[in-house]
Amino acid sequence: MRWFVPYGNPTYFLWLALAIIPLMIGLLYGRRFRGYQTLISFFFLLLTFGGPNWRTGIALIGYFIYQILLVSGYSYYRQRKGSANKGWVFIGAVILAILPLVIVKVTPAIENGRQSIIGFLGISYITFKVVQTIMETRDGIIKEFHPVLFGQFLLFFPTISSGPIDRYRRFLTDYEKVPPQSEYLNLIQTGVRYIFTGFVYKFILAYFFGTMLMPIVERRALLAHGFSWNIVAYMYVYSMDLFFDFAGYSLFAVGISYLMGIKTPMNFNQPFKSKNIKDFWNRWHMTLSFWFRDYIFMRLVFFFMKHKVFKSRVTTANVCYVINMLIMGFWHGETWFYITYGLFHGVALVINDTWLRYKKKHQAVIPHNKLTELFAIFLTFNVVCFSFLIFSGFLNTLFFGPHRF
């Protein structure tokens, strides 16, 4: 059996079209064929995790059963009448939920690059879904838990490998209803547009920057043996490749979801038009950014303020910015460049908030016009691109790796 990377080649899209057309016909006539949707989900999971990757498929099955049992158990505890809602039970459930991901992330660092046997494509994004469900169950936002529907949510195949990260209640709202025909026709129109835009992003622009241009600027930068303008060129080329490749994938995932009647949230909103670094994180990989904001940053702020760890709210927010982004850096990997990337953005958010407070107090003397907005966009773009240069690991190759040229 042939193995496919999701959205990796035209054949995958051919299979998608053949599989989704019956589902679309049903939705157009007011019916959602849930059994058929489950069948095609299984088929595409088999295409991704079968064949030579069958071991990751076994890991996915084991992980899936583990998380279903864990969330079911915690939901039963939390939703039973007179539940004590003990904090230690909640913390224990969250730790158990993230434990497989921690093992997968740490194993290469302690085993000389060897991958964990329990790892598989998309484990991070499924873990985020599990953790948010546990947290919202604890908060009383999720009143009922349905293991089968939760399983559909976790294994929704258009988004399983790299997001976007949906929310359980939002997904359930779409999954349990059929949109009116006029609304679904608009979803089809938007979904098809997203898919074609994704083709331009991923297979034309990302190919140009990543496959054609990047090897040239990388070679020139390595041949320079140190700091040179070629590093700057690599920085911009890598940033463009990263954006168009990931945004293209995300558009595919959202577009296919729309065709299935599921309004998966968007992941990118013109991030290179951001006027400051906080604005950037409200536009870049939005579902991940909002997940970290809602389930790590805000809860850290609440904890520190509740226990009066810091006297100042500003200090509390600044510390939480840095911790939040450091966790994001560690999530990407246990290397100095990923961790530095997280620290860089944490400090950048602190500086950004400091500047915005200063600017608010001195509105009379600090100009604000189209020119200053353009400068803010230009500055933010370059700060972000520099952070992507760190993230790329190229500086590690350039200064600490073996020289190929």
N, C-alpha and C positions, 0 to 999 in steps of 0.2 A: 504493500500500500504506500502511495506517495504521501510525503509529509509537506505541509504548507505553513509558511509564516503568514499570520493574518495580514491580508491586504498586500502581500509581497509580490504577487505576479498576476497577470491577466487571467490565468486559469482559475485562480481563487475567486475572482469576480464573476466568472462564468458560472461556477457552482453556486455562488450567492444568488445570481439572477434566477437560475432554475429553481432554487429552493424557496425563494421569497415570493415569487409570483402567486402561487396558490394562497399564501397568507394574505397578500395584498388584495386579491379578489374577494376573499372572505371579509376583510375589513371594509372594502368598498360597499358591500351589501349588508353591513351591520353585524358581522359575526367575527369573533376572534377564535381561530382554531387552536386552542391552547395545547391540545394533544399533539397536533402537527408541529406547533412551535417548539415543544419539548423535543420532538423527534429530530427536527433540523438542528436544534442546539446541540444535541448529542452527536449528530453527524459532523458538525464543524469542530466540535471539541475533539472528535476522533481524528479529523484531518490535521489538527494542530498538535495533539498529544499522542498520536498513534505512530505507526511505522517505526523508524529508528529512534523515536523519542518515547517509546512505550514506557520506559522507566519513569519519566516525568508524569505520564498518564496515571501510573499506579500511585505516584506521590500525590497527585491531585485528588484522586479518589479517597486516599487515606486522610488527607488534609480536610477534604469536604465533610466526610463523616465526623471527624474530630470536632470541627467547628459547629456543625449542626447540633451535635450532642451538647457541646458547651453552651451555646446560645439558648438552646431549648431548656437546659437545666437552670441557667440563670434567669430566664424569662419565667419559668415555673416558680422559682423562689421569689422573684420580685413581684409577680402579679397575683400571687395567692393572697387570700384575705388576711389582713392583719400582718403583712410582711414587715419585718423589722428594718429592712433596707440597710443592713449593716455595711459600713464603708469597707471593711476588710474583705467581705464577700465580693463586693464590686471590684476592688483592686485586684483580688485574686483572679477574678474572671478576666479582667483586662490583661493581666500578666500571662495567663494561660493562652489567651487569644493571640498575643504577639510573640509568644515563645517560639513557635516554628519559624517565623520570619527572622527573629534574632539569630537562631541557629543557622539559617541559610545565609544570612549576611556575615556572620562572624567566622563561619567555617573556612572560607578562602584565606582569611587573614592568619589563621592559626594552623592551617594545613597546607601551606605553601601553594596557594592558588587552587587547590582541589575543591570542586563544588560539592555542596551537601547533597546527599542522596534523597532528601525530602524536598528539594527545591524544584520549582517548575515555573514556566513563563506566566507572569501575572500574580504571583503569590502576594506581592506587596499590595496590589490594588484590592484583592479579595480581603486581605487582612484589614485594610482600612474600612471596608464595608462592615466587617464583623465588629470591629471596635466601636464604630459609630452606633451600630445597632445596640450593643451592650450599654453604651453611655446613654442613649436616648431611652432605653428601657429603664435604666436606673432613675433617670429624671422624670419618669412617668409620662413621657411624650408618646411612646409606643405602648398602647393599651393592650393589644392582642398580638400574639406571635403565632404564625402559621409556618411550620417547618417546610412544607412543600413550596409555598410562595417565597419563603426566604431562600430556598435552594435555587429557584428561578432567578431571584435577584443576584445571588452570588455568581451563578454560572451563565449570566446573560452574555452570550458569545460575542456580540459585536464589540464589547468593551472589556473583555476578560484579560487581554494581554497587557494593555497599557492605559486603561481608562477610556474616557473620563469616569470619575468616581461619582456615581449617583448616590442618592439618599433613599433608604428603604421605603419610607412613607411616600415619597414622590413617585418612585418606581411603581409601587403598589397601586397608586391612584390611576396611573396609565394602564397598567396590566389588567386591572379588574374591570375596566370599561372599554367600550368601543367608541372612538370619536365619531361625531356626526360626519356624514359623507363630505360636506363642504369643508369641514375642518381637516379631514383626512386628505382630501385633494390638495389642500394647501401644504400639508405635511409632505406629500409626495413631491410637489413642486420644489419645496425647500430642500428636501432630502436629496433629490437628484442634482440640484445646484451645488450642494455641499460636496457630493461625490465627484462631480466634474471639477470643482475647484480643488479638491483633494488630489486628483490626478495631475493637475497643473503644478501644484505645490510639490508633491512627492516624486513624481516621475519625470518632471521637466526641470523645475527650479532646484530641488534638492539634488537631483542628478548632476546638474551643471555645477553647483557649488561644491558638492561632496565628492563626486567621482571625477569630474573633469578638472576643476580648478584647484581643489585642496591639495592633491599630490604635488602639484607644481609649486605652490607657495610653501608647502611643508619642506620639500626638498631644498628650496632656496634658503629657507630659514635655518635648516640643519647645516647646510654648506657654509653659512656665515659664521658658525661656531660661536654663538654669543648673541648679545643684543644687536638687533638690526631692524630696519624698517620692514623686513620680511615677516617679523613676528607680528607687527601691526596688521599686515595683510592677512596673515593666517588668522588673527583674531576676528577680523570682519568676515572672512570667508567661512570660518567655523560657525560663527553666530548665525549667519544666513542659512547654512546647511542644517544646523540644529533646529532652527525655527521651522523652515519649510518641510523638513522631514517629519517632525513631530506634529506640526499643525496639520499637515496632509493626512497623517494617520488619524488624528482626532476627527477631522472632517469626514473621513470614511466611516468611522465608528458612529458619529452622530447621524450622518446621512442614512446609513443602514438602519439605525434605530428608528428614525422617523418613518421609514418605509414599513417598519414593523409596528407602527403606532405607538412607539415609546419615545417621549420627548427628552432624551438624554441631554443633560446640560452641556453647553459649549465649553471648550477648554481655552480658547484664545480669543482675544478681542483687540486686535491691532496693538499688540504690546509695545511696538517700537514708536508709538505715538505718545507714550507715557510722559507726563510732565515731572514726575518725581518717582522715587523708588517704591513708595507705597502704592502709587498709581500703577506702577509696573506689575506688582504682585496682585493687583486687582484685575489684571488683564492677561497675565502669563500663567499658563497651566492652572487655570482658575479653580478647577475642582480640587486639585491638590492643595493649592494655596488656601482656599476657604476651609478645607478639611483641617489643615494645621492651625488655622486661625480659630476655628470653632472648638476643636477637640483637644488642642494642646495649649495654645497661647491664652485663650480666654479662661481656661480652667486653671492655668498657672497664675494668672492675674487674680482670679477669685481666691485661690488658695493663699497666696501671699498677703492679700488684703485682709482676708478673714483672720489670719494668724498674726497680722501686723508685723510681718517680717521686715518691711521697710516703712519708714514714716511718710515718705513722699510717694504719691501716685505716679509721678513722672519716673522716679527711680524704679518703681515696680514694673512699669511698662517697659522701660529700657532693658532691665534684666531679663524680662520675659521675651522680648524681641530676640536677644542674643541666644537664649536657651532654645527657643523655638527654632531658629534658623540653624543652630548647631545640630539639633536633632535631625533636621532635614538633611544637613550635610552628611551626618553619620549614616542616615538611611540610604543615601546614594552609594556609600561604600566607605570602608575603613582605610582610606588613603589620605595623605596630607592635603592633596589638592581638593578632594571633596569636602573635607572638614574645613579647610581654609575658605572654600567657596561659601559654606554656610555661615562661618564667622564673619566673612566680608559683608554678606547681606544683612546679618544681624546688626553689625556696626553701622552700615549704611542706613538702616531704618532708624536707628537712634539719632544719627546726624540729621536725617531728614526731618524727624519730629522736632528736634531742637531748632532747626532753621525755620520751620513753619510757625513755631511758637514765637520766635524772635520777629519774624516777618509780620505776624498778627499784631504784635505790640508796637511795631514801627511802620504801620501802613502809610503814614503821612510822608515818610522820607524814602521808602523803598518803592520804586516804580513797578507798575504791573500793566503790561500792554502786550500787543501781539509779538513784539520783538523779544521781550523777556520770556514769553511763553515758548517761542521758537528756540531760544537759548536753553531753556529748561529741558525741552525735548532733546536737543542736541547733546546736552550734558548727560542726561539720564541714559540715552542710547549708548554713549561711549562708556559710561560706568558699567552698564549691564554687559556690554561686549567684553570689557576687561574681565569681568567676573566669569564670563563664559570661557575666556582664555585660560583662567585658572582651572575651571571645571573640566576642560578638555583633557588635562593631563599632559599637554604638549610641553609645558615648561619643565615637567619632570623628565620627559624624554630628552629635551634639549640640553638640560644642565646636569642631569644625573644618570641618564641612560647611556647605553653603549652607542658610540657613533657609527652610523651606517655609511657615512660618506666621508 
